[in-house]
Amino acid sequence: MSHGARVIRTGVSSAGPAAPTTAASSTASAGSDGELVDGAYFRSCAGMLKVAQMISLLVGFISVNNSQWTNYSAYSYFQIVTMCDLVMVLFFYIIHIFRVYRMLTCVSWPLAEFLHYLIGTILLLIASIVAASKSYNVTGLVAGATFGFLATILCVLSIWSSYKVSCITQSTSFICNSAIHTEDQEAQKKSTATCEFKEVKSTTIDTIVHNFLKNNSQKREKLQTNNILVLDQVTNILANSCLQY
């Protein structure tokens, strides 16, 4: 007994995987928003710069700490500055990694970080210059000053990369607002000119209509006067002819 060809259905159609993929992507996005740690910040430019700054500051501190000091006050100042900068960079790194800025919205975190980088970079540059000038070719002190300069350059890069975007955005928004204001003024001038033209046009039309009606009324009065005169003449002629008969 022969059987016809059977079709085995797998339950997967061409449009079948689309819905699970969409659901999976939405679940993944919701999971990334709900995660405790911001994994994208690890791979971002700002995150990698902060890691490089912390490593440079730590290496500079260790190099100076394990060397024979030639000037106590200079290298004490260098160690204090490097440790303070290291702690503050680590603090802001944790703020970004664990998204603390979303919970503490009362603090202006971009402004606080900008002030930290500005003040810390200036102090670190001064400390590195002092450490380099007092090193007297001691290897550990020279290495510490070198890593201090490296950390200073990395801090400057953080300031430039993090805050140039906001400056460009503000200038662009200012230019856009100026352009919109100029377009509004031009549109207002055009509408004012159009209204004035319409008023002049309506006034001209009213004047023409008024003159036309006035001329017509004068012509009608003349015609009526002429008709009355003609009727009077005809009446006189008829009266005279009646008298003659």
C-alpha positions as YAML, in Angstrom:
chain: A
units: angstrom
residues:
- id: 1
  name: MET
  ca: [0.00, 0.00, 0.00]
- id: 2
  name: SER
  ca: [1.54, 3.20, -1.17]
- id: 3
  name: HIS
  ca: [1.50, 6.38, 0.88]
- id: 4
  name: GLY
  ca: [1.66, 9.90, -0.48]
- id: 5
  name: ALA
  ca: [4.47, 12.28, 0.34]
- id: 6
  name: ARG
  ca: [4.22, 13.60, 3.84]
- id: 7
  name: VAL
  ca: [5.16, 17.14, 4.86]
- id: 8
  name: ILE
  ca: [6.91, 17.43, 8.20]
- id: 9
  name: ARG
  ca: [6.16, 20.72, 9.88]
- id: 10
  name: THR
  ca: [8.84, 22.02, 12.20]
- id: 11
  name: GLY
  ca: [6.73, 24.88, 13.56]
- id: 12
  name: VAL
  ca: [9.25, 27.50, 12.41]
- id: 13
  name: SER
  ca: [8.15, 29.96, 9.75]
- id: 14
  name: SER
  ca: [10.01, 32.76, 8.06]
- id: 15
  name: ALA
  ca: [8.34, 35.31, 10.28]
- id: 16
  name: GLY
  ca: [8.55, 33.16, 13.43]
- id: 17
  name: PRO
  ca: [11.92, 34.18, 14.89]
- id: 18
  name: ALA
  ca: [11.18, 37.90, 14.50]
- id: 19
  name: ALA
  ca: [8.99, 38.16, 17.59]
- id: 20
  name: PRO
  ca: [11.38, 36.32, 19.96]
- id: 21
  name: THR
  ca: [14.28, 38.44, 18.65]
- id: 22
  name: THR
  ca: [12.37, 41.65, 19.34]
- id: 23
  name: ALA
  ca: [11.37, 40.42, 22.76]
- id: 24
  name: ALA
  ca: [14.94, 39.39, 23.49]
- id: 25
  name: SER
  ca: [16.32, 42.75, 22.40]
- id: 26
  name: SER
  ca: [13.78, 44.63, 24.51]
- id: 27
  name: THR
  ca: [14.57, 42.37, 27.46]
- id: 28
  name: ALA
  ca: [18.29, 42.96, 26.95]
- id: 29
  name: SER
  ca: [17.83, 46.73, 26.79]
- id: 30
  name: ALA
  ca: [15.66, 46.66, 29.90]
- id: 31
  name: GLY
  ca: [18.25, 44.49, 31.63]
- id: 32
  name: SER
  ca: [21.07, 46.87, 30.68]
- id: 33
  name: ASP
  ca: [19.10, 49.78, 32.13]
- id: 34
  name: GLY
  ca: [18.39, 47.84, 35.30]
- id: 35
  name: GLU
  ca: [21.94, 46.58, 35.84]
- id: 36
  name: LEU
  ca: [23.85, 47.82, 38.86]
- id: 37
  name: VAL
  ca: [27.13, 48.30, 36.97]
- id: 38
  name: ASP
  ca: [27.39, 50.35, 33.76]
- id: 39
  name: GLY
  ca: [29.41, 48.03, 31.56]
- id: 40
  name: ALA
  ca: [29.56, 50.52, 28.71]
- id: 41
  name: TYR
  ca: [31.54, 52.96, 30.85]
- id: 42
  name: PHE
  ca: [34.41, 50.44, 31.11]
- id: 43
  name: ARG
  ca: [34.86, 50.60, 27.34]
- id: 44
  name: SER
  ca: [34.26, 54.33, 26.97]
- id: 45
  name: CYS
  ca: [37.02, 56.85, 26.39]
- id: 46
  name: ALA
  ca: [36.33, 58.62, 29.71]
- id: 47
  name: GLY
  ca: [36.46, 55.34, 31.63]
- id: 48
  name: MET
  ca: [39.75, 54.23, 30.08]
- id: 49
  name: LEU
  ca: [41.28, 57.66, 30.69]
- id: 50
  name: LYS
  ca: [40.33, 57.46, 34.37]
- id: 51
  name: VAL
  ca: [41.93, 53.99, 34.68]
- id: 52
  name: ALA
  ca: [45.12, 55.28, 33.01]
- id: 53
  name: GLN
  ca: [45.18, 58.29, 35.36]
- id: 54
  name: MET
  ca: [44.83, 56.09, 38.43]
- id: 55
  name: ILE
  ca: [47.63, 53.77, 37.26]
- id: 56
  name: SER
  ca: [49.94, 56.72, 36.48]
- id: 57
  name: LEU
  ca: [49.27, 58.37, 39.83]
- id: 58
  name: LEU
  ca: [49.77, 55.11, 41.72]
- id: 59
  name: VAL
  ca: [53.05, 54.33, 39.94]
- id: 60
  name: GLY
  ca: [54.29, 57.88, 40.53]
- id: 61
  name: PHE
  ca: [53.42, 57.67, 44.23]
- id: 62
  name: ILE
  ca: [55.14, 54.27, 44.64]
- id: 63
  name: SER
  ca: [58.25, 55.43, 42.74]
- id: 64
  name: VAL
  ca: [58.70, 58.46, 44.95]
- id: 65
  name: ASN
  ca: [57.81, 56.57, 48.13]
- id: 66
  name: ASN
  ca: [60.47, 53.87, 47.48]
- id: 67
  name: SER
  ca: [63.25, 56.34, 46.66]
- id: 68
  name: GLN
  ca: [65.68, 58.36, 48.74]
- id: 69
  name: TRP
  ca: [64.25, 61.85, 48.99]
- id: 70
  name: THR
  ca: [66.44, 64.83, 48.25]
- id: 71
  name: ASN
  ca: [63.88, 67.36, 49.50]
- id: 72
  name: TYR
  ca: [61.30, 66.39, 52.09]
- id: 73
  name: SER
  ca: [58.76, 69.21, 51.58]
- id: 74
  name: ALA
  ca: [58.75, 68.88, 47.77]
- id: 75
  name: TYR
  ca: [58.12, 65.14, 47.72]
- id: 76
  name: SER
  ca: [55.69, 65.26, 50.63]
- id: 77
  name: TYR
  ca: [53.66, 67.73, 48.59]
- id: 78
  name: PHE
  ca: [53.98, 65.45, 45.55]
- id: 79
  name: GLN
  ca: [52.70, 62.42, 47.47]
- id: 80
  name: ILE
  ca: [49.77, 64.34, 48.99]
- id: 81
  name: VAL
  ca: [48.70, 65.68, 45.59]
- id: 82
  name: THR
  ca: [49.01, 62.31, 43.83]
- id: 83
  name: MET
  ca: [47.05, 60.51, 46.56]
- id: 84
  name: CYS
  ca: [44.28, 63.16, 46.63]
- id: 85
  name: ASP
  ca: [43.98, 63.06, 42.85]
- id: 86
  name: LEU
  ca: [43.97, 59.25, 42.88]
- id: 87
  name: VAL
  ca: [41.18, 59.14, 45.49]
- id: 88
  name: MET
  ca: [39.08, 61.72, 43.64]
- id: 89
  name: VAL
  ca: [39.50, 60.00, 40.26]
- id: 90
  name: LEU
  ca: [38.53, 56.68, 41.86]
- id: 91
  name: PHE
  ca: [35.53, 58.38, 43.51]
- id: 92
  name: PHE
  ca: [34.19, 59.76, 40.21]
- id: 93
  name: TYR
  ca: [34.95, 56.45, 38.50]
- id: 94
  name: ILE
  ca: [32.74, 54.66, 41.04]
- id: 95
  name: ILE
  ca: [30.06, 57.35, 40.61]
- id: 96
  name: HIS
  ca: [29.90, 56.61, 36.88]
- id: 97
  name: ILE
  ca: [30.29, 52.84, 37.12]
- id: 98
  name: PHE
  ca: [27.50, 52.34, 39.67]
- id: 99
  name: ARG
  ca: [25.32, 55.18, 38.26]
- id: 100
  name: VAL
  ca: [25.17, 57.02, 41.56]
- id: 101
  name: TYR
  ca: [24.48, 60.25, 39.68]
- id: 102
  name: ARG
  ca: [20.98, 58.93, 38.87]
- id: 103
  name: MET
  ca: [20.14, 58.61, 42.56]
- id: 104
  name: LEU
  ca: [21.81, 61.81, 43.82]
- id: 105
  name: THR
  ca: [20.31, 64.30, 41.40]
- id: 106
  name: CYS
  ca: [20.71, 67.18, 43.84]
- id: 107
  name: VAL
  ca: [24.44, 67.38, 42.97]
- id: 108
  name: SER
  ca: [25.69, 68.83, 39.70]
- id: 109
  name: TRP
  ca: [28.09, 66.00, 38.89]
- id: 110
  name: PRO
  ca: [29.49, 67.40, 35.62]
- id: 111
  name: LEU
  ca: [30.35, 70.69, 37.35]
- id: 112
  name: ALA
  ca: [31.86, 68.90, 40.36]
- id: 113
  name: GLU
  ca: [34.00, 66.67, 38.13]
- id: 114
  name: PHE
  ca: [35.10, 69.63, 36.03]
- id: 115
  name: LEU
  ca: [36.21, 71.57, 39.12]
- id: 116
  name: HIS
  ca: [38.06, 68.48, 40.42]
- id: 117
  name: TYR
  ca: [39.93, 68.05, 37.15]
- id: 118
  name: LEU
  ca: [40.70, 71.75, 36.85]
- id: 119
  name: ILE
  ca: [42.09, 72.16, 40.39]
- id: 120
  name: GLY
  ca: [43.71, 68.71, 40.52]
- id: 121
  name: THR
  ca: [45.48, 69.15, 37.18]
- id: 122
  name: ILE
  ca: [46.96, 72.51, 38.21]
- id: 123
  name: LEU
  ca: [48.17, 71.14, 41.56]
- id: 124
  name: LEU
  ca: [49.57, 67.99, 39.94]
- id: 125
  name: LEU
  ca: [51.43, 70.02, 37.32]
- id: 126
  name: ILE
  ca: [53.02, 72.16, 40.05]
- id: 127
  name: ALA
  ca: [53.92, 69.05, 42.09]
- id: 128
  name: SER
  ca: [55.47, 67.35, 39.04]
- id: 129
  name: ILE
  ca: [57.55, 70.42, 38.17]
- id: 130
  name: VAL
  ca: [58.78, 70.70, 41.76]
- id: 131
  name: ALA
  ca: [59.55, 66.96, 41.91]
- id: 132
  name: ALA
  ca: [61.45, 67.08, 38.62]
- id: 133
  name: SER
  ca: [63.48, 70.10, 39.71]
- id: 134
  name: LYS
  ca: [64.47, 68.45, 43.03]
- id: 135
  name: SER
  ca: [65.14, 64.93, 41.67]
- id: 136
  name: TYR
  ca: [68.93, 65.39, 41.11]
- id: 137
  name: ASN
  ca: [68.98, 62.43, 38.69]
- id: 138
  name: VAL
  ca: [67.69, 59.95, 41.28]
- id: 139
  name: THR
  ca: [65.97, 57.22, 39.22]
- id: 140
  name: GLY
  ca: [62.92, 56.76, 41.42]
- id: 141
  name: LEU
  ca: [62.31, 60.49, 41.78]
- id: 142
  name: VAL
  ca: [62.70, 61.04, 38.04]
- id: 143
  name: ALA
  ca: [60.26, 58.21, 37.36]
- id: 144
  name: GLY
  ca: [57.78, 59.65, 39.84]
- id: 145
  name: ALA
  ca: [57.95, 63.11, 38.24]
- id: 146
  name: THR
  ca: [57.59, 61.52, 34.77]
- id: 147
  name: PHE
  ca: [54.46, 59.65, 35.76]
- id: 148
  name: GLY
  ca: [53.18, 62.85, 37.39]
- id: 149
  name: PHE
  ca: [53.53, 64.67, 34.06]
- id: 150
  name: LEU
  ca: [51.85, 61.72, 32.30]
- id: 151
  name: ALA
  ca: [48.91, 61.87, 34.71]
- id: 152
  name: THR
  ca: [48.70, 65.64, 34.14]
- id: 153
  name: ILE
  ca: [48.46, 65.11, 30.37]
- id: 154
  name: LEU
  ca: [45.78, 62.45, 30.85]
- id: 155
  name: CYS
  ca: [43.77, 64.80, 33.08]
- id: 156
  name: VAL
  ca: [43.97, 67.51, 30.42]
- id: 157
  name: LEU
  ca: [42.73, 64.99, 27.84]
- id: 158
  name: SER
  ca: [39.81, 64.12, 30.13]
- id: 159
  name: ILE
  ca: [38.86, 67.78, 30.43]
- id: 160
  name: TRP
  ca: [39.13, 68.31, 26.68]
- id: 161
  name: SER
  ca: [37.24, 65.15, 25.67]
- id: 162
  name: SER
  ca: [34.49, 65.47, 28.28]
- id: 163
  name: TYR
  ca: [33.63, 69.14, 28.10]
- id: 164
  name: LYS
  ca: [34.27, 70.14, 24.50]
- id: 165
  name: VAL
  ca: [31.00, 68.39, 23.55]
- id: 166
  name: SER
  ca: [28.95, 70.51, 25.92]
- id: 167
  name: CYS
  ca: [30.61, 73.71, 24.66]
- id: 168
  name: ILE
  ca: [29.96, 72.76, 21.03]
- id: 169
  name: THR
  ca: [26.37, 71.82, 21.89]
- id: 170
  name: GLN
  ca: [25.77, 75.14, 23.65]
- id: 171
  name: SER
  ca: [27.28, 77.15, 20.78]
- id: 172
  name: THR
  ca: [25.25, 75.16, 18.25]
- id: 173
  name: SER
  ca: [22.04, 75.71, 20.21]
- id: 174
  name: PHE
  ca: [22.88, 79.43, 20.42]
- id: 175
  name: ILE
  ca: [23.39, 79.59, 16.65]
- id: 176
  name: CYS
  ca: [20.15, 77.67, 16.06]
- id: 177
  name: ASN
  ca: [18.23, 79.98, 18.38]
- id: 178
  name: SER
  ca: [19.70, 83.01, 16.62]
- id: 179
  name: ALA
  ca: [18.74, 81.59, 13.23]
- id: 180
  name: ILE
  ca: [15.21, 80.82, 14.45]
- id: 181
  name: HIS
  ca: [14.91, 84.34, 15.89]
- id: 182
  name: THR
  ca: [16.09, 85.83, 12.58]
- id: 183
  name: GLU
  ca: [13.61, 83.68, 10.65]
- id: 184
  name: ASP
  ca: [10.82, 84.79, 12.99]
- id: 185
  name: GLN
  ca: [11.74, 88.43, 12.46]
- id: 186
  name: GLU
  ca: [11.77, 87.97, 8.68]
- id: 187
  name: ALA
  ca: [8.42, 86.19, 8.80]
- id: 188
  name: GLN
  ca: [7.01, 88.96, 10.98]
- id: 189
  name: LYS
  ca: [8.28, 91.60, 8.53]
- id: 190
  name: LYS
  ca: [6.74, 89.72, 5.61]
- id: 191
  name: SER
  ca: [3.41, 89.39, 7.40]
- id: 192
  name: THR
  ca: [3.49, 93.11, 8.31]
- id: 193
  name: ALA
  ca: [4.25, 94.06, 4.70]
- id: 194
  name: THR
  ca: [1.45, 91.80, 3.47]
- id: 195
  name: CYS
  ca: [-1.01, 93.37, 5.92]
- id: 196
  name: GLU
  ca: [0.02, 96.88, 4.85]
- id: 197
  name: PHE
  ca: [-0.36, 95.93, 1.18]
- id: 198
  name: LYS
  ca: [-3.82, 94.50, 1.87]
- id: 199
  name: GLU
  ca: [-4.82, 97.66, 3.75]
- id: 200
  name: VAL
  ca: [-3.59, 99.89, 0.90]
- id: 201
  name: LYS
  ca: [-5.32, 97.68, -1.64]
- id: 202
  name: SER
  ca: [-8.61, 97.72, 0.26]
- id: 203
  name: THR
  ca: [-8.38, 101.49, 0.72]
- id: 204
  name: THR
  ca: [-7.76, 101.96, -3.03]
- id: 205
  name: ILE
  ca: [-10.68, 99.72, -3.93]
- id: 206
  name: ASP
  ca: [-12.97, 101.61, -1.54]
- id: 207
  name: THR
  ca: [-11.90, 104.93, -3.06]
- id: 208
  name: ILE
  ca: [-12.54, 103.68, -6.61]
- id: 209
  name: VAL
  ca: [-15.98, 102.32, -5.68]
- id: 210
  name: HIS
  ca: [-16.89, 105.55, -3.89]
- id: 211
  name: ASN
  ca: [-15.87, 107.68, -6.89]
- id: 212
  name: PHE
  ca: [-17.75, 105.40, -9.25]
- id: 213
  name: LEU
  ca: [-20.94, 105.62, -7.20]
- id: 214
  name: LYS
  ca: [-20.56, 109.37, -6.87]
- id: 215
  name: ASN
  ca: [-20.19, 109.77, -10.63]
- id: 216
  name: ASN
  ca: [-23.21, 107.54, -11.23]
- id: 217
  name: SER
  ca: [-25.32, 109.54, -8.81]
- id: 218
  name: GLN
  ca: [-24.31, 112.79, -10.52]
- id: 219
  name: LYS
  ca: [-25.20, 111.31, -13.92]
- id: 220
  name: ARG
  ca: [-28.57, 110.16, -12.60]
- id: 221
  name: GLU
  ca: [-29.32, 113.62, -11.21]
- id: 222
  name: LYS
  ca: [-28.47, 115.17, -14.59]
- id: 223
  name: LEU
  ca: [-30.68, 112.68, -16.41]
- id: 224
  name: GLN
  ca: [-33.56, 113.32, -14.05]
- id: 225
  name: THR
  ca: [-33.16, 117.07, -14.53]
- id: 226
  name: ASN
  ca: [-33.13, 116.70, -18.30]
- id: 227
  name: ASN
  ca: [-36.19, 114.45, -18.19]
- id: 228
  name: ILE
  ca: [-38.07, 117.01, -16.15]
- id: 229
  name: LEU
  ca: [-37.17, 119.75, -18.61]
- id: 230
  name: VAL
  ca: [-38.28, 117.63, -21.56]
- id: 231
  name: LEU
  ca: [-41.58, 116.84, -19.84]
- id: 232
  name: ASP
  ca: [-42.15, 120.53, -19.14]
- id: 233
  name: GLN
  ca: [-41.50, 121.40, -22.76]
- id: 234
  name: VAL
  ca: [-43.85, 118.66, -24.00]
- id: 235
  name: THR
  ca: [-46.53, 119.84, -21.57]
- id: 236
  name: ASN
  ca: [-46.21, 123.43, -22.78]
- id: 237
  name: ILE
  ca: [-46.42, 122.35, -26.42]
- id: 238
  name: LEU
  ca: [-49.56, 120.30, -25.74]
- id: 239
  name: ALA
  ca: [-51.14, 123.17, -23.84]
- id: 240
  name: ASN
  ca: [-50.46, 125.63, -26.63]
- id: 241
  name: SER
  ca: [-51.89, 123.27, -29.25]
- id: 242
  name: CYS
  ca: [-55.06, 122.85, -27.18]
- id: 243
  name: LEU
  ca: [-55.50, 126.60, -26.89]
- id: 244
  name: GLN
  ca: [-55.19, 127.08, -30.61]
- id: 245
  name: TYR
  ca: [-57.95, 124.58, -31.31]
...
